[in-house]
Amino acid sequence: MKVASNMKRTVRSHTCGELRASHVGQEVTLCGWVAKRRDHGGLIFIDLRDRYGLTQLVFDQPQGEEFFETAERLRSEFVLWCKGTVRRRPAGMTHTHLQTGEIEILCSDLTILSEAKTPPFAIEDEVDAAETVRLKYRYLDLRRPSLQKNLLVRHKMLSIVRNHLDQNQFVEVETPILYKSTPEGARDFIVPSRLTPGTFYALPQSPQTLKQLLMISGMDRYYQVARCFRDEDLRADRQPEFSQIDIETSFLDEEAFFPILESMVQRLWKEILGQDIVTPFPRMPYSEAMERFGSDKPDVRFGLELVDLSEVFQASAFQVFQNALVTSGRGKRGSIRGIVVPGQAEKFSRKDLDDLQAYAGTYGASGLLWVKVQASGELQSPAAKFFSDAEKVAFKTQLQLAPGDLVLMVADRRNKVVLDALGAIRLSLGAKLHMIPKAGEGHPAFLWVVNFPLLEFDEKENRYYACHHPFTSPRPEFFKDFTEGKNLDAIEAAAYDLVLNGVEVGGGSLRIYRPDVQSAMFKLLGLSPEEAKEKFGFFLEALQFGTPPHGGIAFGVDRLAALLCGVGPIRDVMAFPKTQKGHCMMSESPSHVSPEQLVELGVSTRVP
């Protein structure tokens, strides 16, 4: 076996995706991994792979016994250096699906640079290995062309973003990773300080206060690709650490800010996917999104919109409906809403309907009522016997029902439960009935959702919470009510989300820039002046030194990359993701540290 005797045997003249028919006759050197080996007895074919592509190598026995013996030792994932002459493949043996499919390399020299154990799974795109195994050997998983392509798309995406923002006078500024613990809606990851025992840094959930401080500093157009950390229970497709394209600007409102962002997205889809995106993007108020789609990130590519049936059943004798429409002590009442599934009644068995009812229950709904319209026009439903004749007529008229239609209804005194449950049911129906294009298919549907509520009242705790974060400004027309503490439930935030195909890809707002208003917000959220000073004293003081009106947005890098790649889970566009429990299977972290390290940090532990 030959071994690498000098650096020249680790240098390549071309990559494995570069050679074409125009190179025929040239002597070349290649380096890469053995993807496949085929021994035809006296003739060995090797598919050599790197991140640029695949090239077929040919080893012929007449070229020398020692040389051929070395080629016979090659196995999957060996790393090798080879030299040879480019030649055309024989007639009828070209591979049109390969960019290098017209040629092959007749090798004259070979060095095995590194041997490999047999991989725990095949290094190919159609791998059927369990994800836990692939995550444990992520460095092998990343050799698969599809994952390498995803990382390259992610790289190109960030390159385009940086170029676009640079052309629009934005400056990239890095902010600290070790920072102060500030409540922003999720738990912080905390880091003990060895130099100041008993104190802790926090890993930032976002650079929120830092980017606002940059606005105060006069850096009026800032961005960074920021790492963010949230110690929260990981729902589907969440990661404890992630990246966002963090953008903040001064002296711009939505009308001036949105075109910069829309043209950035437009460039991404054009330069990466070759698709022309029409701007400006449509805008939809939060209230409309919830009323029509039951979601603040609506997928508008299909119908099945929600219909309010509260007026139809306002005088109903049905106890479920009566309970839903009771007015609460805060002057609000629930609602009765439904979704019409045209002509699909017979496709839904009783088990299907029971499964949908259980699914609605996960969103807090106490039940899901179903109604089928029979061929005779009669209503078939366990609840139909409680409908009066007038209600049946009004019900069929408002929904414009026809024989074969199915109606799914939720009634609850908590209107948000009704909307959330039906919004989830709508998406489930869309998937079941193949109304939603698969990832990467169809034309992208971009949408701004605007005019979110500023505050949410928690009846159990008898207090308000910020719907976004405590630095979000009310819309100008609600500013007076906010400072006077009036009509708080009706106040809208100057907040906005960019939604694509039912996925939130970016969210932001205009910020509070007056210290008295920020203090009022903290007070409204239940923070005493002492608590506000302890947690945000540095920020409140900074606001007193001349703060410009400002606002910003953060785009989820991982989600944006996944949409551009046409893949579902964001793990597929991250180099080293964690499991849904926050574990790194490869490094087996989180892990225990030595008692000596804990003593040095002044930290003791106990098992909960």
C-alpha positions, 0 to 999 in steps of 0.5 A: 500500500502506498502512503502519503510521502509528501504534500503533493499527494494531498493536493488536487488539480480538480474537484470531483464535480468539475471534469467534463468532456472538454477535459478529455486527454488531460492528466489530473489529480483528485482527492475524495471519499470512496462512495461506491466500489465495483469489482469486475475482476481485473477491472475496478470502478470507484465512485469518488465523492467530495462536496462538489460531485462524483467522478468515476475512477477506473483501475485496470489490472495491466497497470501493475500488480502492486498498483492494482492490489492497492485499488483492491483494498479500497472500501467505502469512505476511504480517503484517497489521492489519485492521478490519471487521464480523463477519457470518455466513457464507452458509448451507451455508458454515460450518466446524464444525471451526473455532471461528470457523467460523460467522462471517467479517470483511468488512474495511473497512481494511487495513495490511500490517505486515510482508511475508514471503518464500515459506516453505521449507515450508507452515506447516501440520500435515500438512507433509512437509518434512524435519526438518532443514529444519524445524529450520533454520527452527524459528521458522517450524515453530513457527507450526504449530498442533500445535507451538504447542499442544504448547508451550501444554500444556507451559506449562500442565503447569508451571503446574499443577506449581508450583501443586501444589507450592506448596500442599504447602509446597514452595519454588522455589529457583534453583541455579547454572548455572556450577558445579563439575565433579562426576562423576555418570555423564555427561560435563560441559560445561565453561566456561573462567573468564577471571578465573581462567585455567586453571580451569573451571566445569561446566554441571550434569548435575543440581542433585544436590549443590545440592538436598541442600545446601538440605536441610542449610540447612533448606529442607526442601521445595524444587523448581525447573524446572532446566536440565540439561546432559550431554555424552553420545553422544545416543541416540534422543530425547536432548538435550544440554540438557533440563529437569527438575522437580527436587524434594527434601524432608526428613523424609519416606520413600516412604510419605509422599512418593509420595502428594504426587507421585501427586496431582500427576500425577493433577492433570496428567492430569485438568486437561489431558486430562480423565482420571481417574487411580487412585491409589495407583500399583502398585509393582513391585520391580526384580527382578520387572520384569527377570524378567517384562519384561526392562526396569526401565521395563516397559510392562505394557499387554500380555503376552509376558512372559519365562519362565525355562527354565534348569531345563528345560535345566540338563542339556542336551547343547546346547553353547550352553545349557551355556556359558550356565549355567556358574557364574562366579568370582563365584558367578553363572551365566547363564540361558536365557529365552524369550518365547511368541508365541501362534498367530503362528508362520506370521506370522514368515518366516525373514527376520523371525526373522533380523532379530530375531536381528540386533536381539538382537545389538545388546544383546550376545546371541550369538544368538536361538533360535526354535522353532515348534510345528507342527500335529502338536505337533512342534517345528520349530527349528534347535536342536530336534535338540539337545533330548532327549525329556524336555526337549521335554516339559518345554519344552512343558509349562512354556510351555503350548505349542499348535500355531502358537505361536512361542518366541524364546529367548536363552541367555547366561552374562551374565544381564543380556544375556539380560534386556536382549535379550529385553526389547527383542525383547518391545517389538519384537514388541508393536509388530509385532503392534499390541499397544501403543497408539499415543501418546496412545491407551489408558488410562495405566498408571502404575507405581513400580519400586522396590528397585533394586540399589545397586551394579553390579560391572564384571568388566573393571575389577574394581570397583563402580559406583553404579547410580544416583549415589553419593548414593543410600542403601541401603535400611534393611534393607541398611544394616549389610551396606553399612557392613561391606562384605558381600554388596554384590551383594545390597544394594538401593537406596532408589531409585524410578522412576515409569514410564508406558507403558514410559517412565521419567518420573521417578526419585529416591531417598532420599539418604545423609545420614551423612558416614561412609556417604558417605565409605564409598560414595566409597571403595567406588567407587574414589575415594581420600580425596584424590580425594573431597576434591578433587571433593566436599570442600565436600559432605562437610564440609557433611554434618558440620553436622547433615544431615536424612534426605532424598530426592527425585525429578526428572521429565523435563519434556520426556518428561512433556510429550510423553506429555501431548501424545500425541507421540513425539519430545521435540523436538516439545515443545521450542521450539529442540531440537538434532539427534541430533549436538547441532547447532542447525540454526537458529543453526549451533552449535556454532561456532568462536570467534575466536582473540582470544576463546581468547587472552583465556580462556587456551585453545588448541585442537587438532583430535582 
